[in-house]
Amino acid sequence: MKQSYDAKKYLSEFWTPTLNGYHPDWYDKNAKLISRKPGCSVISYQCNGTGILYDYSIFPGIDLIFMDFNCSDIFDEPNEMRNVLEIRHYQEGRVEFEFEGDKVFHLQQDEFCVNGMLNMPARYSFPFDYCSGLSLVLDKNSMTEVTRSQLALFQIDISVLEEDLDTAHQWYICKTPPSMCHVFEELYAAKEHETSQYFRIKVLELLYHATKLRKEDRVAATYYAREHIEIVKRVRKAMLKDLSRSTPLEQFLRGEAISTVTFQTIFKQIYGRSPYAYLKHYRMNSAAVQLRESNESINQIALSLGYSNASKFARAFRDVFGVLPKDYRTAQKALVFGLFSTLHL
């Protein structure tokens, strides 16, 4: 006999806050629970900077986790195999994932991925020393019939989603589809301000759009050897050590077990720009700090950053910031003066 649909009972279950979803076995050993409130647990990571997670219990077996890291630590992924599906998205920064066999790949800002736990990395870190994003974790062993029924009302079947995206064998990675961009934007904007009931609506919307993803939109993950990754990071540090000198890349690579082409490819994968473009932006950001905070002449700043020609320095600065150095300094001083005047009114 077919059961009748009890709308009142369904709505009651939908809007009832779930218990706090703190799962110690999901996190690195350095994670510590610091506070709990209905539907949300706040976890802090002991590291050389800061690391905070906000874990919202959405439905039984489904958690939405916001993450904010500002550190250079390498974190271990828990070894315990779990029957889960995970959706990841990063708003800022990049994440470096290291898999068994010393294979490494990077997930970039505004990329989106769906992965099963059979393909979990052993470790992860943040090449820019910062990262913010979110993870939607669906623990299939903990999902109740009520949860599955609520998903089914929106034609969301987790098993079908896994099969369609072939997550049992590889990560599904793609540029975040336009249909999902606004969902992620609204989720980030609501962090710490909304309750788990609000996030339930957004998670259902997110999962609905996930069911529309296509295999042909998948971007193949590019893996590199850990040995090459370490060379690139070591050479980058050497490149930034003395900005007053313009040293050819080939000189930095002398004696390193990596070709120039491979180095440039991996460098861009990690840092988002070619070595030349990265160094240029790094120099110009350093110039901006000096223009704001020092009284050194523009010629002195140019020389300290490896530019013997002030005109070339000015053009490089304009390429990055859209204004000439002297105009940037004038605008910054006017801004500070205006703020000072306002504070003393």
PALUMPA-462165 format. One record per residue (C-alpha): residue number from 1; x, y, z; residue in one letter. Coordinates in steps of 0.02 Angstrom, whole numbers. Example, Ala and Ser with C-alpha at 12.3 -4.5 7.8 and 13.67 -1.06 7.14 Angstrom:
2
+-----+--------+--------+--------+------+
! seq !      X !      Y !      Z ! type !
+-----+--------+--------+--------+------+
!   1 !    615 !   -225 !    390 !    a !
!   2 !    684 !    -53 !    357 !    s !
+-----+--------+--------+--------+------+
***
This chain:
345
+-----+--------+--------+--------+------+
! seq !      X !      Y !      Z ! type !
+-----+--------+--------+--------+------+
!   1 !      0 !      0 !      0 !    m !
!   2 !     73 !    169 !    -52 !    k !
!   3 !    106 !    285 !     94 !    q !
!   4 !     20 !    453 !     91 !    s !
!   5 !    128 !    609 !     83 !    y !
!   6 !    121 !    704 !    247 !    d !
!   7 !    167 !    883 !    198 !    a !
!   8 !    157 !    946 !    377 !    k !
!   9 !    275 !    809 !    439 !    k !
!  10 !    396 !    841 !    294 !    y !
!  11 !    402 !   1028 !    326 !    l !
!  12 !    429 !    998 !    511 !    s !
!  13 !    577 !    885 !    475 !    e !
!  14 !    645 !   1004 !    344 !    f !
!  15 !    647 !   1156 !    458 !    w !
!  16 !    703 !   1069 !    618 !    t !
!  17 !    886 !   1110 !    652 !    p !
!  18 !    999 !    957 !    647 !    t !
!  19 !   1120 !    917 !    787 !    l !
!  20 !   1296 !    988 !    782 !    n !
!  21 !   1394 !    894 !    650 !    g !
!  22 !   1564 !    888 !    733 !    y !
!  23 !   1662 !    741 !    661 !    h !
!  24 !   1837 !    731 !    740 !    p !
!  25 !   1888 !    592 !    620 !    d !
!  26 !   1860 !    708 !    471 !    w !
!  27 !   1995 !    831 !    518 !    y !
!  28 !   2183 !    841 !    537 !    d !
!  29 !   2253 !    793 !    709 !    k !
!  30 !   2289 !    977 !    742 !    n !
!  31 !   2104 !   1024 !    732 !    a !
!  32 !   2016 !   1076 !    891 !    k !
!  33 !   1832 !   1113 !    926 !    l !
!  34 !   1819 !   1289 !    997 !    i !
!  35 !   1632 !   1323 !    998 !    s !
!  36 !   1463 !   1248 !    957 !    r !
!  37 !   1293 !   1321 !    926 !    k !
!  38 !   1134 !   1244 !    854 !    p !
!  39 !   1178 !   1172 !    684 !    g !
!  40 !   1358 !   1236 !    680 !    c !
!  41 !   1527 !   1187 !    751 !    s !
!  42 !   1680 !   1300 !    741 !    v !
!  43 !   1848 !   1211 !    726 !    i !
!  44 !   2019 !   1292 !    743 !    s !
!  45 !   2181 !   1221 !    672 !    y !
!  46 !   2343 !   1236 !    769 !    q !
!  47 !   2465 !   1297 !    636 !    c !
!  48 !   2594 !   1432 !    601 !    n !
!  49 !   2456 !   1554 !    557 !    g !
!  50 !   2268 !   1536 !    570 !    t !
!  51 !   2148 !   1402 !    512 !    g !
!  52 !   1960 !   1406 !    548 !    i !
!  53 !   1820 !   1291 !    491 !    l !
!  54 !   1633 !   1322 !    510 !    y !
!  55 !   1543 !   1155 !    499 !    d !
!  56 !   1356 !   1172 !    470 !    y !
!  57 !   1246 !   1017 !    487 !    s !
!  58 !   1125 !   1029 !    341 !    i !
!  59 !   1035 !    861 !    347 !    f !
!  60 !   1082 !    700 !    435 !    p !
!  61 !   1234 !    642 !    336 !    g !
!  62 !   1261 !    809 !    245 !    i !
!  63 !   1379 !    945 !    308 !    d !
!  64 !   1429 !   1111 !    233 !    l !
!  65 !   1603 !   1164 !    289 !    i !
!  66 !   1676 !   1338 !    261 !    f !
!  67 !   1865 !   1352 !    275 !    m !
!  68 !   1981 !   1500 !    299 !    d !
!  69 !   2169 !   1468 !    309 !    f !
!  70 !   2314 !   1590 !    321 !    n !
!  71 !   2465 !   1479 !    346 !    c !
!  72 !   2602 !   1381 !    258 !    s !
!  73 !   2575 !   1215 !    349 !    d !
!  74 !   2555 !   1047 !    264 !    i !
!  75 !   2404 !    955 !    332 !    f !
!  76 !   2373 !    768 !    332 !    d !
!  77 !   2209 !    703 !    264 !    e !
!  78 !   2134 !    573 !    384 !    p !
!  79 !   2177 !    397 !    324 !    n !
!  80 !   2011 !    319 !    370 !    e !
!  81 !   1911 !    276 !    214 !    m !
!  82 !   1735 !    346 !    219 !    r !
!  83 !   1590 !    315 !    104 !    n !
!  84 !   1566 !    497 !     58 !    v !
!  85 !   1550 !    612 !    -91 !    l !
!  86 !   1628 !    785 !    -79 !    e !
!  87 !   1602 !    945 !   -176 !    i !
!  88 !   1742 !   1074 !   -161 !    r !
!  89 !   1754 !   1254 !   -215 !    h !
!  90 !   1886 !   1386 !   -176 !    y !
!  91 !   1844 !   1571 !   -172 !    q !
!  92 !   2023 !   1632 !   -147 !    e !
!  93 !   2195 !   1554 !   -159 !    g !
!  94 !   2249 !   1383 !   -220 !    r !
!  95 !   2262 !   1212 !   -142 !    v !
!  96 !   2401 !   1088 !   -171 !    e !
!  97 !   2349 !    906 !   -154 !    f !
!  98 !   2479 !    769 !   -137 !    e !
!  99 !   2428 !    591 !   -174 !    f !
! 100 !   2513 !    426 !   -138 !    e !
! 101 !   2660 !    398 !   -254 !    g !
! 102 !   2718 !    580 !   -237 !    d !
! 103 !   2593 !    643 !   -367 !    k !
! 104 !   2538 !    823 !   -345 !    v !
! 105 !   2405 !    931 !   -425 !    f !
! 106 !   2331 !   1102 !   -389 !    h !
! 107 !   2151 !   1159 !   -379 !    l !
! 108 !   2135 !   1341 !   -427 !    q !
! 109 !   2025 !   1484 !   -374 !    q !
! 110 !   1850 !   1470 !   -451 !    d !
! 111 !   1876 !   1289 !   -500 !    e !
! 112 !   1749 !   1164 !   -441 !    f !
! 113 !   1769 !    978 !   -408 !    c !
! 114 !   1670 !    826 !   -354 !    v !
! 115 !   1767 !    681 !   -280 !    n !
! 116 !   1739 !    516 !   -192 !    g !
! 117 !   1844 !    457 !    -46 !    m !
! 118 !   1929 !    321 !   -148 !    l !
! 119 !   2035 !    459 !   -225 !    n !
! 120 !   2077 !    562 !    -72 !    m !
! 121 !   2246 !    650 !    -59 !    p !
! 122 !   2369 !    605 !     77 !    a !
! 123 !   2412 !    788 !    114 !    r !
! 124 !   2362 !    964 !     65 !    y !
! 125 !   2435 !   1139 !     81 !    s !
! 126 !   2414 !   1315 !     13 !    f !
! 127 !   2547 !   1382 !   -108 !    p !
! 128 !   2494 !   1564 !    -79 !    f !
! 129 !   2492 !   1536 !    111 !    d !
! 130 !   2307 !   1576 !    113 !    y !
! 131 !   2146 !   1498 !     52 !    c !
! 132 !   1960 !   1515 !     80 !    s !
! 133 !   1827 !   1400 !     12 !    g !
! 134 !   1697 !   1272 !     55 !    l !
! 135 !   1668 !   1086 !     54 !    s !
! 136 !   1499 !   1000 !     45 !    l !
! 137 !   1518 !    826 !    120 !    v !
! 138 !   1387 !    692 !     91 !    l !
! 139 !   1417 !    545 !    207 !    d !
! 140 !   1314 !    407 !    128 !    k !
! 141 !   1327 !    292 !    280 !    n !
! 142 !   1251 !    427 !    391 !    s !
! 143 !   1115 !    487 !    273 !    m !
! 144 !    943 !    440 !    338 !    t !
! 145 !    789 !    393 !    237 !    e !
! 146 !    719 !    564 !    279 !    v !
! 147 !    873 !    645 !    201 !    t !
! 148 !    860 !    537 !     45 !    r !
! 149 !    674 !    574 !     30 !    s !
! 150 !    705 !    761 !     42 !    q !
! 151 !    837 !    751 !    -94 !    l !
! 152 !    722 !    644 !   -203 !    a !
! 153 !    589 !    780 !   -200 !    l !
! 154 !    712 !    886 !   -301 !    f !
! 155 !    761 !    739 !   -412 !    q !
! 156 !    932 !    726 !   -328 !    i !
! 157 !   1003 !    550 !   -317 !    d !
! 158 !   1180 !    542 !   -250 !    i !
! 159 !   1215 !    369 !   -324 !    s !
! 160 !   1163 !    429 !   -497 !    v !
! 161 !   1269 !    585 !   -478 !    l !
! 162 !   1422 !    479 !   -435 !    e !
! 163 !   1392 !    365 !   -583 !    e !
! 164 !   1363 !    507 !   -706 !    d !
! 165 !   1524 !    595 !   -655 !    l !
! 166 !   1625 !    435 !   -631 !    d !
! 167 !   1690 !    493 !   -463 !    t !
! 168 !   1737 !    316 !   -411 !    a !
! 169 !   1888 !    324 !   -526 !    h !
! 170 !   1939 !    507 !   -538 !    q !
! 171 !   1896 !    682 !   -479 !    w !
! 172 !   1771 !    780 !   -581 !    y !
! 173 !   1852 !    952 !   -607 !    i !
! 174 !   1787 !   1098 !   -709 !    c !
! 175 !   1775 !   1286 !   -712 !    k !
! 176 !   1630 !   1334 !   -601 !    t !
! 177 !   1475 !   1336 !   -714 !    p !
! 178 !   1381 !   1504 !   -722 !    p !
! 179 !   1227 !   1418 !   -651 !    s !
! 180 !   1324 !   1378 !   -492 !    m !
! 181 !   1427 !   1538 !   -474 !    c !
! 182 !   1288 !   1637 !   -393 !    h !
! 183 !   1252 !   1494 !   -272 !    v !
! 184 !   1432 !   1494 !   -211 !    f !
! 185 !   1431 !   1685 !   -198 !    e !
! 186 !   1273 !   1680 !    -91 !    e !
! 187 !   1345 !   1542 !     19 !    l !
! 188 !   1505 !   1640 !     53 !    y !
! 189 !   1407 !   1799 !     88 !    a !
! 190 !   1297 !   1708 !    215 !    a !
! 191 !   1438 !   1624 !    313 !    k !
! 192 !   1424 !   1665 !    499 !    e !
! 193 !   1265 !   1766 !    466 !    h !
! 194 !   1135 !   1635 !    422 !    e !
! 195 !   1073 !   1475 !    503 !    t !
! 196 !   1079 !   1297 !    441 !    s !
! 197 !    898 !   1315 !    381 !    q !
! 198 !    954 !   1446 !    253 !    y !
! 199 !   1100 !   1339 !    200 !    f !
! 200 !    982 !   1192 !    172 !    r !
! 201 !    896 !   1289 !     34 !    i !
! 202 !   1061 !   1337 !    -48 !    k !
! 203 !   1133 !   1161 !    -33 !    v !
! 204 !    980 !   1088 !   -119 !    l !
! 205 !   1002 !   1217 !   -257 !    e !
! 206 !   1186 !   1174 !   -272 !    l !
! 207 !   1153 !    987 !   -281 !    l !
! 208 !   1016 !   1013 !   -409 !    y !
! 209 !   1138 !   1105 !   -523 !    h !
! 210 !   1269 !    970 !   -490 !    a !
! 211 !   1151 !    842 !   -567 !    t !
! 212 !   1158 !    943 !   -729 !    k !
! 213 !   1348 !    932 !   -745 !    l !
! 214 !   1413 !    846 !   -902 !    r !
! 215 !   1560 !    727 !   -920 !    k !
! 216 !   1621 !    820 !  -1074 !    e !
! 217 !   1648 !    979 !   -970 !    d !
! 218 !   1774 !    890 !   -860 !    r !
! 219 !   1950 !    963 !   -854 !    v !
! 220 !   2087 !    833 !   -839 !    a !
! 221 !   2191 !    850 !   -681 !    a !
! 222 !   2375 !    877 !   -718 !    t !
! 223 !   2491 !    788 !   -597 !    y !
! 224 !   2674 !    829 !   -565 !    y !
! 225 !   2810 !    740 !   -468 !    a !
! 226 !   2841 !    801 !   -291 !    r !
! 227 !   3027 !    819 !   -333 !    e !
! 228 !   2988 !    947 !   -470 !    h !
! 229 !   2865 !   1040 !   -358 !    i !
! 230 !   3000 !   1062 !   -226 !    e !
! 231 !   3125 !   1126 !   -356 !    i !
! 232 !   3000 !   1256 !   -417 !    v !
! 233 !   2965 !   1317 !   -239 !    k !
! 234 !   3150 !   1324 !   -198 !    r !
! 235 !   3192 !   1422 !   -355 !    v !
! 236 !   3047 !   1543 !   -324 !    r !
! 237 !   3119 !   1584 !   -152 !    k !
! 238 !   3288 !   1617 !   -232 !    a !
! 239 !   3207 !   1730 !   -363 !    m !
! 240 !   3126 !   1837 !   -228 !    l !
! 241 !   3278 !   1847 !   -115 !    k !
! 242 !   3357 !   2000 !   -200 !    d !
! 243 !   3235 !   2103 !   -302 !    l !
! 244 !   3367 !   2232 !   -344 !    s !
! 245 !   3452 !   2112 !   -465 !    r !
! 246 !   3383 !   2054 !   -633 !    s !
! 247 !   3447 !   1876 !   -644 !    t !
! 248 !   3406 !   1766 !   -796 !    p !
! 249 !   3296 !   1616 !   -755 !    l !
! 250 !   3425 !   1497 !   -829 !    e !
! 251 !   3548 !   1550 !   -695 !    q !
! 252 !   3427 !   1502 !   -556 !    f !
! 253 !   3399 !   1334 !   -639 !    l !
! 254 !   3583 !   1293 !   -657 !    r !
! 255 !   3616 !   1127 !   -572 !    g !
! 256 !   3430 !   1088 !   -546 !    e !
! 257 !   3359 !    925 !   -614 !    a !
! 258 !   3222 !   1009 !   -715 !    i !
! 259 !   3209 !   1085 !   -889 !    s !
! 260 !   3164 !   1267 !   -916 !    t !
! 261 !   3002 !   1219 !  -1005 !    v !
! 262 !   2947 !   1101 !   -866 !    t !
! 263 !   2992 !   1231 !   -733 !    f !
! 264 !   2888 !   1365 !   -820 !    q !
! 265 !   2740 !   1247 !   -841 !    t !
! 266 !   2738 !   1193 !   -659 !    i !
! 267 !   2771 !   1370 !   -596 !    f !
! 268 !   2616 !   1434 !   -686 !    k !
! 269 !   2513 !   1287 !   -623 !    q !
! 270 !   2559 !   1328 !   -443 !    i !
! 271 !   2565 !   1518 !   -444 !    y !
! 272 !   2448 !   1563 !   -587 !    g !
! 273 !   2574 !   1662 !   -689 !    r !
! 274 !   2734 !   1634 !   -787 !    s !
! 275 !   2894 !   1662 !   -685 !    p !
! 276 !   2923 !   1829 !   -774 !    y !
! 277 !   2745 !   1892 !   -746 !    a !
! 278 !   2744 !   1831 !   -565 !    y !
! 279 !   2908 !   1921 !   -527 !    l !
! 280 !   2845 !   2079 !   -610 !    k !
! 281 !   2685 !   2079 !   -505 !    h !
! 282 !   2784 !   2040 !   -348 !    y !
! 283 !   2901 !   2186 !   -381 !    r !
! 284 !   2758 !   2305 !   -417 !    m !
! 285 !   2665 !   2255 !   -259 !    n !
! 286 !   2825 !   2288 !   -162 !    s !
! 287 !   2837 !   2457 !   -251 !    a !
! 288 !   2659 !   2499 !   -200 !    a !
! 289 !   2702 !   2467 !    -17 !    v !
! 290 !   2855 !   2580 !    -29 !    q !
! 291 !   2757 !   2717 !   -117 !    l !
! 292 !   2627 !   2713 !     21 !    r !
! 293 !   2739 !   2692 !    173 !    e !
! 294 !   2905 !   2776 !    132 !    s !
! 295 !   2970 !   2944 !     72 !    n !
! 296 !   3098 !   2869 !    -46 !    e !
! 297 !   3101 !   2944 !   -220 !    s !
! 298 !   3027 !   2848 !   -365 !    i !
! 299 !   3202 !   2829 !   -437 !    n !
! 300 !   3264 !   2751 !   -275 !    q !
! 301 !   3117 !   2631 !   -270 !    i !
! 302 !   3146 !   2584 !   -452 !    a !
! 303 !   3331 !   2545 !   -418 !    l !
! 304 !   3288 !   2441 !   -264 !    s !
! 305 !   3177 !   2333 !   -374 !    l !
! 306 !   3301 !   2304 !   -515 !    g !
! 307 !   3249 !   2445 !   -633 !    y !
! 308 !   3394 !   2556 !   -686 !    s !
! 309 !   3274 !   2652 !   -798 !    n !
! 310 !   3135 !   2747 !   -706 !    a !
! 311 !   3029 !   2756 !   -864 !    s !
! 312 !   3028 !   2566 !   -881 !    k !
! 313 !   2982 !   2552 !   -698 !    f !
! 314 !   2838 !   2675 !   -720 !    a !
! 315 !   2771 !   2578 !   -869 !    r !
! 316 !   2782 !   2414 !   -774 !    a !
! 317 !   2691 !   2491 !   -625 !    f !
! 318 !   2554 !   2559 !   -738 !    r !
! 319 !   2534 !   2387 !   -820 !    d !
! 320 !   2493 !   2314 !   -649 !    v !
! 321 !   2401 !   2455 !   -559 !    f !
! 322 !   2333 !   2557 !   -704 !    g !
! 323 !   2415 !   2720 !   -645 !    v !
! 324 !   2590 !   2792 !   -641 !    l !
! 325 !   2689 !   2779 !   -478 !    p !
! 326 !   2681 !   2966 !   -442 !    k !
! 327 !   2492 !   2969 !   -466 !    d !
! 328 !   2472 !   2814 !   -356 !    y !
! 329 !   2573 !   2897 !   -216 !    r !
! 330 !   2473 !   3059 !   -231 !    t !
! 331 !   2307 !   2965 !   -224 !    a !
! 332 !   2362 !   2862 !    -72 !    q !
! 333 !   2418 !   3017 !     23 !    k !
! 334 !   2253 !   3104 !    -18 !    a !
! 335 !   2158 !   2952 !     45 !    l !
! 336 !   2255 !   2948 !    209 !    v !
! 337 !   2236 !   3137 !    231 !    f !
! 338 !   2048 !   3126 !    199 !    g !
! 339 !   2029 !   2986 !    327 !    l !
! 340 !   2133 !   3083 !    454 !    f !
! 341 !   2028 !   3239 !    428 !    s !
! 342 !   1867 !   3140 !    449 !    t !
! 343 !   1927 !   3064 !    613 !    l !
! 344 !   1964 !   3238 !    682 !    h !
! 345 !   1802 !   3323 !    633 !    l !
+-----+--------+--------+--------+------+
***
